[in-house]
Amino acid sequence: MTSFQEDGRVVLHEKVSQQTYRLRIHSPRISAQALPGQFVMLQVQKGIDPLLRRPFSFHRLLPGEDSFEILYRVVGRGTWVLSRTPPGAVLSILGPLGNGFLIPSPQPSGVLIIAGGIGIAPLYELLIRLSDGRIPGREPPLRLLYGARTADELLPMSCFHELGASVSFATDDGSLGYRGTVPELLGLLTAKEKLEPQLVYACGPLGMQYRVAVWVKERGIPSQLSLESLMACGLGACLGCALPAPHPDDPLRPHYVHVCKDGPIFEAGAIEWQKIVGQQTIAPTFLFC
């Protein structure tokens, strides 16, 4: 797929929850090519401070308006600078990058979507696309498990009213829904409802994705996991987003995939999770925040 470097104009910038913002950018060439699950590398302001672009997934795709939206949390200097960007500002964008979610045709009847924190960002457009292909009343609703540290960090419930999805919330402090993490909620519902989805999509912190990967692999469920990683280039040149993966020819040889170039979406079995889970060096991501 073709990628572009394009100057985009900010047409909407609003705070949607605690430290979480929605930014709409008029970008005709990129929005015309983008797919759910892909991302852009965004220069948050002109100049060299911050020096590097920041990666953000597509939250909404609006090709009819020549625009797209990103959803991000303020977690560092780059996103803090971006949060102060006014409508009308022009930002340099590189994209679309990476692979996109695959939506089977016809869709399987049982689809489970799992979002942790700002991991809801790329899953929202996916939910819209999945909802468009379903017949209300004749198919079970899409199932979304969505969690964060506190209710203030979740998207408003009104965002999901028109998607035809059954949403179960989890918060670490119990301020909304289940008290605990999304993987813990997944385990509870598995025991209580005997969840047996035919396809799982997920995005969230690496620890959450590991537990989702174990869950789907134990049950042989096809999955598409959108992984988060620090990125400097977004093109596979800096090698900063490498993750260990099974070697295609020799299981004993070291092998790596790159979240930006080979992903950000992977099957659960495409990553050697045992080599990365528990490492204290895993840094917070910029990809979805």
MARMITI-481975 format. One record per residue: x, y, z of N, C-alpha, C in turn. Coordinates in pm, whole numbers, padded with zeros to 5 digits, always signed. Example, Ala and Ser with C-alpha at 12.3 -4.5 7.8 and 13.67 -1.06 7.14 Angstrom:
+01319-00569+00780+01230-00450+00780+01320-00330+00780;+01285-00225+00708+01367-00106+00714+01290+00003+00787;
***
This chain:
+00083-00119+00000+00000+00000+00000+00087+00125+00000;+00043+00227-00072+00118+00351-00083+00108+00434+00044;+00222+00491+00086+00224+00583+00199+00261+00722+00148;+00216+00822+00220+00238+00960+00181+00293+01040+00297;+00368+01144+00264+00395+01249+00363+00311+01368+00321;+00224+01410+00412+00124+01510+00379+00105+01607+00494;+00086+01733+00463+00051+01832+00565-00100+01827+00586;-00139+01801+00709-00281+01793+00741-00324+01908+00830;-00447+01952+00813-00500+02064+00891-00593+02012+01001;-00572+02057+01122-00656+02018+01235-00792+02086+01222;-00898+02006+01217-01033+02063+01204-01115+02045+01332;-01072+01955+01420-01142+01933+01547-01043+01882+01649;-01050+01936+01769-00963+01888+01877-01040+01905+02007;-01075+01793+02070-01158+01801+02190-01115+01698+02293;-01137+01732+02419-01111+01641+02529-01233+01553+02549;-01213+01421+02552-01327+01330+02561-01334+01260+02696;-01223+01250+02769-01222+01196+02904-01092+01242+02969;-01066+01194+03090-00950+01242+03163-00820+01218+03085;-00755+01328+03048-00628+01325+02975-00637+01253+02841;-00757+01240+02785-00776+01173+02657-00841+01270+02560;-00785+01278+02438-00828+01376+02339-00858+01307+02207;-00951+01368+02133-00982+01327+01997-00938+01439+01902;-00860+01402+01801-00806+01499+01707-00846+01459+01566;-00916+01547+01495-00954+01521+01357-00866+01603+01264;-00812+01537+01162-00718+01601+01071-00768+01586+00928;-00771+01697+00855-00805+01695+00713-00680+01655+00636;-00685+01537+00575-00568+01478+00509-00616+01391+00395;-00644+01448+00278-00713+01375+00171-00644+01249+00124;-00514+01255+00098-00446+01139+00041-00436+01024+00142;-00403+01057+00266-00388+00952+00367-00523+00891+00403;-00625+00973+00422-00756+00921+00460-00816+00835+00349;-00781+00861+00224-00835+00783+00113-00776+00643+00108;-00656+00625+00163-00587+00496+00156-00593+00416+00285;-00628+00479+00396-00613+00417+00528-00712+00303+00551;-00667+00206+00632-00749+00094+00674-00755+00089+00826;-00863+00037+00884-00868+00021+01030-00750-00064+01078;-00683-00017+01182-00569-00088+01236-00436-00030+01195;-00433+00048+01086-00308+00113+01046-00282+00236+01133;-00168+00303+01108-00131+00417+01190-00057+00521+01108;-00034+00636+01169+00044+00743+01109+00157+00781+01203;+00261+00841+01147+00367+00905+01224+00343+01055+01213;+00323+01119+01328+00278+01258+01332+00385+01347+01394;+00419+01455+01325+00506+01557+01384+00416+01649+01466;+00432+01647+01598+00335+01713+01685+00346+01865+01681;+00458+01918+01637+00469+02061+01611+00593+02084+01525;+00600+02198+01459+00715+02232+01375+00837+02252+01462;+00955+02224+01405+01079+02242+01478+01137+02109+01523;+01228+02115+01619+01300+01996+01662+01268+01957+01807;+01167+02017+01866+01128+01984+02003+00977+01959+02009;+00938+01831+02015+01015+01707+02016+01077+01678+01878;+01189+01608+01881+01262+01580+01757+01191+01476+01672;+01142+01370+01735+01088+01256+01661+00936+01268+01644;+00889+01212+01534+00745+01197+01515+00689+01098+01616;+00559+01105+01638+00492+01012+01728+00393+00927+01648;+00385+00796+01679+00289+00709+01609+00152+00710+01676;+00047+00716+01594-00090+00713+01643-00174+00627+01548;-00255+00540+01604-00344+00459+01521-00463+00541+01475;-00526+00496+01368-00649+00558+01321-00763+00520+01416;-00830+00621+01469-00945+00597+01556-01074+00598+01475;-01087+00692+01386-01199+00701+01292-01143+00733+01154;-01205+00675+01052-01170+00705+00913-01290+00769+00847;-01271+00888+00794-01379+00967+00735-01339+01008+00594;-01324+00911+00502-01278+00945+00366-01373+01037+00293;-01504+01031+00326-01599+01121+00263-01575+01266+00298;-01505+01290+00411-01469+01425+00453-01319+01451+00435;-01251+01358+00367-01105+01369+00346-01031+01382+00479;-01079+01313+00582-01024+01330+00715-01012+01197+00789;-00934+01199+00895-00928+01088+00989-00914+01145+01130;-00939+01059+01229-00926+01098+01369-00828+01007+01440;-00757+01065+01536-00678+00985+01628-00732+01009+01769;-00710+00912+01856-00748+00922+01996-00621+00899+02077;-00590+00990+02169-00464+00975+02241-00478+01023+02385;-00390+00969+02470-00379+01013+02609-00250+01092+02625;-00254+01190+02711-00134+01268+02742-00049+01186+02840;+00068+01141+02792+00155+01056+02874+00298+01109+02879;+00332+01205+02798+00469+01257+02792+00471+01390+02721;+00591+01438+02693+00603+01570+02634+00538+01578+02496;+00558+01474+02414+00501+01478+02279+00351+01492+02279;+00283+01409+02358+00137+01417+02361+00089+01541+02435;+00170+01592+02532+00133+01718+02598+00138+01833+02498;+00242+01837+02415+00251+01941+02312+00134+01929+02216;+00103+01806+02176-00008+01785+02082-00139+01831+02142;-00159+01813+02271-00285+01850+02336-00310+01999+02331;-00208+02078+02306-00221+02224+02300-00239+02275+02157;-00252+02183+02062-00264+02221+01921-00405+02274+01892;-00417+02394+01838-00551+02450+01812-00605+02409+01675;-00737+02411+01657-00792+02392+01524-00733+02492+01426;-00709+02447+01305-00646+02531+01204-00497+02508+01191;-00436+02449+01291-00293+02421+01284-00264+02316+01177;-00145+02323+01120-00103+02229+01017+00006+02139+01074;-00013+02007+01058+00081+01908+01110+00131+01820+00996;+00258+01784+01001+00316+01694+00902+00287+01549+00941;+00238+01472+00844+00193+01335+00871+00258+01240+00770;+00297+01123+00817+00346+01016+00731+00255+00896+00750;+00198+00847+00639+00109+00733+00652+00030+00707+00524;-00061+00611+00523-00084+00514+00631+00027+00410+00637;+00056+00361+00757+00164+00268+00780+00113+00139+00845;+00190+00032+00828+00155-00095+00890+00043-00168+00818;+00002-00279+00877-00108-00357+00820-00239-00321+00888;-00347-00364+00832-00479-00335+00888-00547-00461+00937;-00656-00442+01012-00737-00556+01053-00800-00623+00931;-00808-00754+00936-00878-00829+00832-01018-00862+00882;-01118-00832+00800-01257-00861+00835-01307-00970+00741;-01329-01091+00793-01372-01202+00706-01508-01171+00642;-01527-01227+00526-01656-01215+00458-01698-01356+00413;-01809-01406+00467-01896-01341+00566-01831-01341+00704;-01880-01251+00787-01829-01243+00923-01874-01364+01004;-01788-01411+01094-01835-01514+01188-01938-01454+01283;-02027-01538+01333-02135-01487+01417-02086-01442+01553;-01983-01508+01606-01933-01473+01738-01801-01399+01731;-01804-01267+01752-01682-01185+01746-01664-01118+01882;-01544-01132+01937-01510-01071+02065-01400-00968+02043;-01423-00846+02096-01325-00738+02087-01280-00704+02229;-01151-00695+02251-01096-00671+02385-01007-00548+02379;-01040-00449+02462-00966-00321+02462-00917-00290+02602;-00791-00254+02613-00734-00210+02740-00686-00068+02731;-00745+00023+02809-00703+00162+02809-00717+00228+02674;-00611+00297+02631-00615+00368+02503-00613+00270+02386;-00606+00140+02415-00618+00038+02311-00753+00039+02242;-00850+00111+02296-00979+00126+02228-00963+00204+02099;-00855+00281+02086-00840+00372+01972-00856+00304+01836;-00776+00203+01800-00793+00143+01667-00914+00051+01658;-00967+00007+01772-01078-00087+01771-01212-00020+01742;-01218+00111+01759-01346+00180+01740-01388+00178+01593;-01298+00212+01503-01332+00205+01361-01360+00061+01320;-01288-00034+01377-01316-00175+01350-01458-00210+01392;-01500-00165+01511-01636-00190+01557-01739-00135+01458;-01712-00017+01407-01805+00043+01309-01815-00044+01184;-01701-00088+01133-01701-00171+01012-01769-00306+01037;-01742-00366+01151-01806-00493+01184-01957-00477+01199;-01999-00367+01263-02142-00342+01282-02214-00322+01150;-02146-00258+01054-02209-00233+00924-02241-00361+00849;-02170-00469+00880-02191-00593+00808-02280-00693+00879;-02348-00649+00986-02430-00742+01063-02578-00702+01054;-02664-00803+01068-02808-00782+01060-02866-00788+01201;-02912-00675+01255-02966-00676+01392-03081-00774+01407;-03079-00848+01517-03185-00943+01545-03163-01081+01485;-03077-01090+01384-03052-01219+01320-02916-01276+01358;-02830-01193+01416-02697-01237+01457-02672-01188+01599;-02592-01262+01675-02560-01214+01810-02483-01083+01802;-02502-00993+01899-02430-00865+01894-02280-00885+01911;-02204-00791+01860-02062-00789+01886-02039-00779+02036;-01936-00842+02086-01907-00840+02229-01778-00762+02252;-01786-00657+02332-01669-00575+02364-01640-00581+02512;-01517-00618+02548-01467-00606+02684-01371-00488+02686;-01400-00390+02771-01328-00263+02765-01292-00221+02907;-01163-00202+02931-01120-00169+03066-01018-00057+03070;-01004+00002+03189-00906+00107+03215-00881+00112+03365;-00792+00201+03407-00764+00211+03550-00883+00265+03628;-00955+00360+03568-01070+00420+03634-01172+00461+03528;-01297+00482+03569-01402+00516+03474-01373+00646+03400;-01301+00738+03463-01270+00866+03399-01183+00850+03275;-01116+00735+03260-01028+00713+03146-01098+00642+03031;-01222+00601+03050-01298+00531+02947-01368+00631+02855;-01388+00591+02730-01473+00670+02643-01615+00672+02700;-01689+00780+02681-01827+00785+02730-01911+00671+02672;-02004+00621+02749-02087+00509+02705-02168+00545+02581;-02197+00675+02564-02274+00718+02447-02203+00684+02316;-02070+00666+02319-01995+00633+02198-02032+00496+02142;-02091+00410+02224-02116+00272+02183-02264+00243+02157;-02351+00341+02178-02494+00317+02168-02538+00275+02029;-02472+00327+01925-02517+00301+01789-02437+00190+01721;-02350+00124+01794-02263+00023+01732-02321-00117+01739;-02430-00134+01810-02489-00266+01819-02401-00365+01892;-02322-00316+01987-02230-00402+02060-02275-00418+02205;-02251-00535+02260-02272-00560+02402-02141-00530+02472;-02140-00429+02560-02017-00381+02621-02011-00420+02768;-01901-00480+02808-01875-00510+02949-01752-00431+02991;-01765-00352+03097-01656-00266+03141-01582-00328+03259;-01454-00292+03270-01371-00330+03384-01285-00211+03421;-01276-00182+03549-01189-00074+03597-01110-00126+03717;-00985-00085+03726-00900-00132+03835-00956-00093+03971;-01018+00026+03977-01069+00075+04107-01216+00043+04129;-01280-00024+04033-01420-00060+04049-01518+00053+04028;-01472+00165+03970-01561+00280+03951-01664+00257+03842;-01644+00157+03756-01745+00120+03657-01725-00026+03621;-01833-00101+03626-01828-00241+03586-01750-00328+03681;-01686-00428+03625-01610-00525+03705-01489-00459+03769;-01463-00489+03894-01345-00437+03962-01226-00528+03934;-01137-00482+03850-01022-00562+03811-00983-00531+03668;-00898-00617+03613-00846-00594+03479-00932-00663+03374;-00909-00627+03250-00983-00690+03140-00952-00840+03131;-00825-00884+03142-00802-01029+03140-00873-01101+03254;-00883-01039+03371-00957-01101+03481-01105-01110+03447;-01160-01006+03385-01299-01010+03341-01320-01118+03237;-01224-01132+03146-01232-01236+03044-01238-01374+03109;-01154-01396+03212-01157-01523+03282-01289-01547+03352;-01344-01443+03414-01472-01456+03483-01583-01492+03386;-01591-01423+03274-01696-01448+03177-01679-01584+03110;-01553-01627+03096-01529-01760+03040-01590-01868+03128;-01571-01853+03259-01626-01951+03353-01777-01938+03366;-01826-01814+03363-01968-01789+03388-02054-01813+03266;-02006-01769+03149-02088-01775+03028-02036-01873+02924;-01921-01933+02952-01858-02024+02857-01839-01957+02720;-01766-01844+02723-01740-01771+02600-01671-01860+02497;-01724-01863+02376-01664-01939+02268-01671-01858+02139;-01601-01744+02132-01605-01664+02010-01535-01735+01895;-01571-01699+01775-01507-01755+01657-01392-01668+01607;-01381-01546+01660-01274-01456+01620-01256-01353+01730;-01129-01322+01762-01098-01224+01866-01007-01116+01809;-01045-00991+01834-00960-00876+01807-00924-00813+01941;-00801-00762+01953-00762-00701+02081-00655-00595+02060;-00655-00498+02150-00550-00398+02155-00539-00347+02298;-00417-00333+02346-00395-00286+02482-00252-00307+02522;-00219-00289+02649-00082-00306+02697-00030-00446+02668;+00100-00459+02658+00161-00586+02621+00126-00697+02719;+00119-00666+02848+00082-00768+02946-00058-00821+02924;-00151-00731+02890-00287-00774+02859-00289-00861+02734;-00214-00820+02634-00213-00895+02509-00155-01035+02528;-00058-01048+02616-00002-01180+02646-00111-01271+02701;-00189-01222+02795-00293-01305+02856-00403-01338+02755;-00435-01243+02666-00531-01272+02560-00475-01377+02465;-00345-01365+02433-00283-01461+02342-00287-01602+02400;-00258-01615+02529-00265-01746+02593-00407-01802+02586;-00506-01715+02612-00646-01757+02615-00690-01808+02478;-00658-01734+02371-00703-01777+02238-00626-01899+02189;-00497-01907+02222-00418-02022+02177-00464-02150+02244;-00501-02143+02371-00552-02262+02440-00679-02314+02377;-00756-02227+02313-00886-02264+02256-00884-02274+02104;-00770-02244+02043-00760-02251+01898-00845-02148+01827;-00863-02031+01888-00947-01926+01830-00862-01832+01745;-00898-01807+01621-00825-01709+01541-00827-01571+01607;-00717-01500+01595-00708-01371+01664-00629-01272+01580;-00655-01145+01606-00578-01035+01549-00549-00938+01662;-00423-00936+01706-00382-00854+01819-00303-00734+01767;-00351-00615+01798-00282-00493+01760-00186-00457+01873;-00056-00465+01846+00045-00451+01950+00096-00308+01960;+00134-00271+02081+00185-00137+02109+00336-00142+02124;+00403-00038+02078+00547-00034+02092+00597+00108+02075;+00708+00139+02138+00778+00263+02108+00828+00258+01964;+00821+00370+01895+00869+00377+01758+00942+00508+01736;+01050+00502+01658+01121+00624+01622+01096+00662+01476;+01081+00560+01389+01067+00591+01246+00934+00546+01189;+00881+00432+01234+00757+00380+01180+00772+00306+01048;+00898+00289+01002+00923+00232+00870+01009+00106+00874;+01053+00064+00992+01137-00054+01003+01285-00027+00993;+01325+00100+00991+01466+00134+00976+01541+00139+01108;+01475+00190+01213+01544+00210+01341+01552+00083+01425;+01467-00016+01397+01464-00145+01466+01429-00133+01614;+01368-00022+01651+01336+00000+01792+01213-00072+01841;+01133-00127+01751+01008-00191+01791+01012-00341+01766;+01132-00401+01776+01147-00544+01749+01092-00628+01864;+01026-00738+01828+00976-00835+01924+01018-00975+01879;+01054-01063+01974+01094-01199+01936+00978-01276+01876;+01010-01356+01773+00906-01431+01702+00963-01566+01660;+00878-01665+01638+00927-01794+01589+00994-01780+01452;+01108-01845+01435+01177-01841+01306+01100-01927+01206;+01078-01878+01085+00996-01955+00990+01060-02086+00946;+01194-02099+00958+01262-02219+00909+01329-02301+01019;+01373-02235+01126+01449-02304+01229+01405-02255+01366;+01333-02338+01443+01281-02291+01572+01390-02258+01673;+01514-02299+01649+01623-02271+01742+01696-02140+01711;+01671-02084+01596+01740-01961+01558+01662-01839+01606;+01732-01738+01658+01664-01613+01697+01601-01545+01576;+01485-01486+01600+01414-01417+01491+01330-01306+01552;+01315-01196+01479+01239-01083+01530+01146-01030+01423;+01034-00979+01468+00944-00903+01381+00942-00760+01433;+00900-00668+01348+00895-00527+01385+00750-00480+01381;+00709-00420+01493+00569-00382+01507+00527-00287+01396;+00615-00196+01357+00577-00097+01256+00565-00156+01117;+00659-00242+01080+00667-00293+00943+00590-00423+00924;+00602-00516+01018+00534-00645+01008+00395-00641+01070;+00369-00544+01153+00242-00528+01222+00180-00395+01187;+00109-00334+01282+00107-00367+01424+00017-00484+01463;-00046-00549+01364-00144-00653+01394-00083-00790+01367;-00090-00877+01467-00032-01010+01458-00131-01114+01510;-00116-01236+01458-00183-01350+01520-00116-01379+01654;-00190-01438+01747-00136-01463+01881-00009-01547+01877;-00001-01643+01784+00114-01731+01777+00234-01673+01706;+00223-01550+01658+00332-01489+01582+00439-01427+01670;+00415-01423+01801+00509-01363+01896+00552-01467+01998;+00680-01467+02035+00729-01554+02141+00712-01482+02274;+00592-01490+02328+00555-01413+02446+00641-01446+02567;+00683-01572+02579+00759-01613+02697+00894-01541+02706;+00940-01485+02594+01068-01415+02595+01057-01268+02634;+00936-01216+02638+00921-01074+02669+00837-01048+02794;+00746-01137+02828+00661-01114+02944+00745-01123+03071;+00727-01025+03159+00802-01022+03282+00926-00936+03277;+00968-00896+03155+01082-00806+03144+01044-00670+03198;+01130-00610+03276+01104-00479+03334+01145-00366+03241;+01204-00403+03126+01254-00300+03033+01150-00260+02930;+01033-00325+02930+00931-00289+02832+00879-00149+02862;+00896-00059+02768+00861+00082+02788+00717+00106+02752;+00659+00215+02804+00525+00255+02762+00523+00285+02613;+00409+00272+02552+00398+00292+02409+00356+00432+02374;+00395+00475+02256+00341+00598+02200+00237+00566+02094;+00229+00438+02052+00149+00407+01935+00002+00440+01950;-00054+00420+02067-00196+00446+02084-00221+00545+02194;-00130+00638+02213-00151+00737+02317-00089+00869+02278;
***
